[in-house]
Amino acid sequence: MSASTNELLQKARKNQIAVPGFNIPYLPMFEPIVQALRDSHSFGLIMVARLEWTKFEAGSLTAVAEEYHRVMDERFTRLHLDHIPVIDEDNLRVDYLPIIRNAIEAGYQSVMIDGSRLPLADNIAATRSVVELAHAAGVAVEGELGAVMGHEDGLTPSYEEIYASGKGFTNPAEAKQFIQRTGVDWLSVAVGSIHGAISKAFKDQKKVQARLNIPHLRSISEIVDIPLVLHGGTGIPKQYILDAVRHGCIKINIGTALRQPYEQTRFRSPGKAQQVVYDTAMTLLRDELNITGSAKIINP
């Protein structure tokens, strides 16, 4: 029997090995990313968020699962449902429990509930409801506490102002309370990263080079005992990423770095677009995350 996704992330945490989570907004990107993980003997998660079938061309939750099961290699991959928000980037309420239930039935091996736009007590309640549903099926749950910005139209105030003020950063004491009261398996934290823009006005622009407040991350990791997650991993200097992994931030979400090269190429040559996704993924695995061969340790 294969190890659960949570067991694999716990092993990665013990060994301080990054696990990339690759967001897939277009179905043809699946195959080259799985191939890159296979060729580099690296372990990573293949992910889709709700916005990737509502604002891009992932199709549907079911279409993603079908494509994943066509190309998957469980020596190197697992399927994760990313960002299912309670309140989405357009400030609309989302009926999140049926989406997560459908994902579990479709074979997703871990899921994320994003209640980060809610007050703490409401975030805890929403996350707890998903934990109860998912754990009954043996599926791991990721929650989020703190504000990782970027999916909204523009950033106000500027990134530098946000970073300097610590606005939206995850509160360590609240993180401990959140984990204890929800039973969540992994926690996405806000320590300086931002998501890549998805609005038509900004999605093609070069992403802001963010940085991470490592002392703040350390203050969280010292009082929690589960894998932490970094959203918005594209464009952060390598040393920050490696420092974050050493301080418990194991799952590193990556989207923009793969999406933009694919979008720039796909209409000229679908084959070349897939090749650029493969080449970019290989560079990330080998040169940025330093995890070539990680599957031999995480999932022997």
C-alpha positions in Angstrom: 0.0 0.0 0.0 1.4 3.4 -1.0 2.1 6.0 1.6 -0.4 8.8 2.1 0.4 12.3 1.0 0.6 13.5 4.6 3.1 10.7 5.4 5.2 11.8 2.5 5.2 15.5 3.6 6.0 14.5 7.1 9.0 12.6 5.8 10.1 15.6 3.7 9.8 17.8 6.8 12.0 15.4 8.8 14.6 15.5 6.1 14.3 19.2 5.3 13.4 18.5 1.7 11.2 20.9 -0.4 8.1 19.5 -2.0 7.0 21.7 -4.9 3.3 22.1 -5.6 2.9 22.9 -9.3 -0.3 24.8 -10.1 -1.7 23.7 -13.5 -4.1 26.1 -15.2 -3.9 24.3 -18.6 -4.3 20.6 -19.1 -1.4 20.1 -21.6 1.0 21.2 -18.8 0.4 18.0 -16.8 2.4 15.7 -18.9 5.7 17.7 -19.1 5.6 18.4 -15.4 5.1 14.8 -14.5 7.9 13.9 -16.9 10.3 16.4 -15.3 9.6 14.9 -11.9 10.2 11.4 -13.2 13.4 12.3 -15.1 14.8 14.1 -12.1 13.6 11.5 -9.6 12.0 14.3 -7.6 8.8 14.2 -5.6 6.2 16.9 -6.1 2.5 17.7 -6.0 0.4 18.4 -9.1 -2.3 20.9 -8.1 -5.3 22.8 -9.3 -7.1 25.6 -7.6 -10.7 26.7 -8.1 -9.5 29.8 -9.9 -7.7 27.6 -12.5 -10.9 26.2 -13.8 -12.9 29.4 -13.4 -10.4 32.0 -14.7 -8.1 29.8 -16.9 -8.6 26.6 -18.9 -8.2 23.7 -16.5 -11.8 22.8 -17.4 -13.2 21.4 -14.3 -12.2 19.6 -11.1 -13.1 16.3 -12.8 -11.3 17.0 -16.1 -8.1 17.7 -14.0 -8.5 14.4 -12.1 -8.9 12.5 -15.4 -5.9 14.1 -17.0 -3.8 13.5 -13.8 -4.7 9.8 -13.7 -3.8 9.5 -17.4 -0.2 10.7 -16.9 0.5 10.2 -13.2 3.4 8.3 -11.7 2.9 7.8 -8.0 6.5 7.2 -7.4 7.0 10.9 -8.0 3.6 12.6 -7.7 0.3 13.1 -5.8 -2.8 15.1 -6.8 -3.7 18.1 -4.6 -6.7 20.4 -4.6 -5.3 23.9 -4.0 -7.2 27.0 -2.9 -10.9 26.3 -2.4 -11.8 29.6 -0.8 -14.7 30.4 1.5 -14.6 34.0 0.1 -12.9 34.2 -3.3 -10.6 36.8 -4.9 -13.7 38.7 -6.1 -15.1 38.8 -2.5 -17.9 36.3 -3.4 -19.0 33.5 -1.0 -18.1 30.0 -2.3 -20.1 26.8 -1.4 -16.8 25.1 -0.6 -17.9 21.8 1.0 -19.5 20.3 -2.1 -16.4 21.1 -4.1 -14.1 19.4 -1.7 -16.5 16.4 -1.4 -16.4 16.1 -5.2 -12.6 16.3 -5.2 -12.3 13.5 -2.7 -14.7 11.3 -4.7 -12.7 12.1 -7.9 -9.4 10.9 -6.3 -7.7 14.0 -5.0 -5.2 12.9 -2.3 -5.1 16.1 -0.3 -7.2 19.3 -0.3 -6.9 22.9 0.7 -9.6 25.0 2.3 -8.8 28.8 2.3 -10.6 30.7 5.0 -7.9 33.4 5.2 -10.4 36.2 4.3 -12.5 35.2 7.4 -12.1 36.3 11.0 -10.1 33.8 13.0 -13.0 32.0 14.6 -14.9 31.6 11.3 -11.7 30.4 9.6 -11.3 27.8 12.3 -14.9 26.6 12.0 -14.7 26.3 8.2 -11.4 24.5 8.3 -12.6 22.2 11.0 -15.6 21.2 8.8 -13.3 20.3 5.9 -10.9 18.4 8.2 -13.8 16.2 9.5 -15.0 15.5 6.0 -11.6 14.8 4.5 -10.1 12.8 7.4 -13.0 10.4 7.3 -11.8 9.5 3.8 -8.1 9.4 4.7 -7.3 12.7 2.9 -5.0 15.3 4.2 -6.1 19.0 4.6 -4.2 22.2 4.2 -5.5 25.4 5.8 -4.3 29.0 5.5 -3.8 31.6 8.2 -2.7 35.1 7.3 -3.0 37.1 4.0 -1.0 36.0 1.0 -2.0 38.7 -1.4 -1.7 39.0 -5.2 -4.8 37.4 -6.7 -6.7 40.6 -6.3 -6.6 43.4 -8.9 -3.3 45.1 -8.1 -1.6 45.5 -4.7 -2.5 48.3 -2.4 -0.4 49.4 -0.7 2.8 48.5 -2.5 4.7 45.3 -1.8 7.5 47.1 0.1 4.9 48.7 2.4 3.3 45.4 3.0 6.6 43.7 3.8 7.8 46.5 6.0 4.6 46.6 8.0 4.1 42.9 8.3 0.5 43.5 7.2 -1.3 40.2 7.0 1.6 38.1 8.3 0.6 34.9 10.2 0.5 35.4 13.9 2.5 32.6 15.6 0.2 32.3 18.6 -2.9 32.2 16.4 -1.2 29.6 14.2 -0.8 27.3 17.3 -4.4 27.8 18.2 -5.6 27.3 14.7 -3.8 23.9 14.4 -5.0 22.7 17.8 -8.6 23.6 17.1 -8.9 22.4 13.5 -6.7 19.3 13.4 -5.4 20.5 10.0 -2.4 18.6 8.6 -0.5 21.5 6.9 -0.6 25.2 7.3 -0.1 27.9 4.7 1.6 30.9 6.3 2.1 34.5 5.2 5.7 35.6 5.8 6.4 37.9 2.8 5.4 36.0 -0.4 2.7 37.0 -2.8 0.6 35.2 -5.4 1.1 35.8 -9.1 -1.5 38.2 -10.5 -4.4 36.5 -12.3 -6.4 39.5 -13.5 -6.3 40.3 -17.2 -4.6 43.7 -16.5 -1.7 42.2 -14.5 -1.3 38.5 -15.3 1.3 38.9 -18.0 3.5 41.3 -16.0 6.7 40.2 -14.4 6.0 39.1 -10.9 7.3 41.3 -8.0 10.5 39.7 -6.5 9.3 39.0 -3.0 11.4 38.0 0.0 10.7 36.1 3.2 10.9 37.2 6.8 12.8 34.2 8.0 12.9 35.3 11.7 9.1 35.6 11.6 8.8 32.1 10.0 11.1 30.7 12.7 8.9 32.1 15.4 6.0 30.1 13.8 7.9 26.9 13.2 9.2 26.8 16.8 5.7 26.4 18.2 3.9 24.3 15.6 4.6 20.7 14.7 3.2 20.2 11.2 4.5 21.0 7.7 4.2 24.6 6.7 3.3 25.8 3.2 4.6 28.7 1.1 2.3 30.1 -1.5 3.6 32.4 -4.2 6.9 30.6 -4.6 7.8 32.1 -8.0 10.4 34.8 -8.1 11.7 34.5 -4.5 15.5 34.3 -4.4 16.8 30.8 -3.9 18.4 31.4 -0.5 15.1 32.5 1.0 13.4 29.4 -0.3 16.1 27.1 1.1 16.1 28.9 4.5 12.3 28.6 4.6 12.6 24.8 4.0 15.1 24.5 6.9 12.5 26.2 9.1 9.7 23.9 8.3 8.2 25.4 5.2 8.2 22.2 3.1 5.5 22.6 0.5 6.5 25.3 -2.0 3.7 26.4 -4.4 4.8 27.4 -7.9 2.5 28.7 -10.6 3.6 31.8 -12.4 7.1 30.5 -13.3 5.4 27.8 -15.5 2.2 29.5 -16.5 3.7 32.6 -18.2 6.2 30.7 -20.5 3.4 28.3 -21.5 1.0 31.1 -22.3 3.6 33.0 -24.3 4.3 29.9 -26.5 1.1 27.8 -26.7 -0.5 29.5 -29.7 2.6 29.5 -31.8 3.5 25.9 -31.1 1.7 23.6 -28.6 4.6 21.2 -28.7 7.2 23.9 -27.9 4.9 25.2 -25.1 5.0 21.8 -23.5 8.8 21.6 -23.9 9.3 25.0 -22.3 7.2 23.8 -19.3 9.4 20.7 -19.0 12.6 22.7 -19.3 11.4 25.3 -16.7 10.3 22.5 -14.3 13.7 20.8 -14.6 15.5 24.0 -13.9 13.4 24.6 -10.8 13.8 21.1 -9.5 17.5 20.9 -10.2 18.9 24.4 -9.7 16.4 26.3 -7.5 15.0 23.7 -5.1 18.0 21.4 -5.2 15.8 18.3 -4.9 17.0 16.0 -7.7 16.7 12.5 -6.4 14.3 13.5 -3.5 11.8 10.8 -4.3 14.3 8.2 -3.3 14.1 9.6 0.3 10.5 10.8 0.5 8.9 7.9 -1.3 11.4 5.0 -1.6 
